[in-house]
Amino acid sequence: MNSTDVVALFGDDKILSFDLELTRDEKLRHLGALLADRELNLKGPQDLSLKELNALAQEADVVLGHNITRKRVFV
């Protein structure tokens, strides 16, 4: 899927794209996220990083993620 396909599929929806990098025991090591012109690039405490991601997600129409685990991510 290329960027043209994504635009055709979602139109003007606000798309939050994020990636979680986890340790082997599923602790958050790094979080990156984009929503329009806003960006998160966090390596801080897991709870604070997830709160910031959750706040950004509240503004999104669509959420796309990588390394989403079965555990609850959004608080």
Buried (B, 14 or more C-beta within 10 A) or exposed (E): EEEEEBEEEEEEEEBBBBBBEBEEEEEBEBBBBBBEEEEBEBEEEEEEBBEBBEEBBEEBEEBBBEEEEEEEBEE
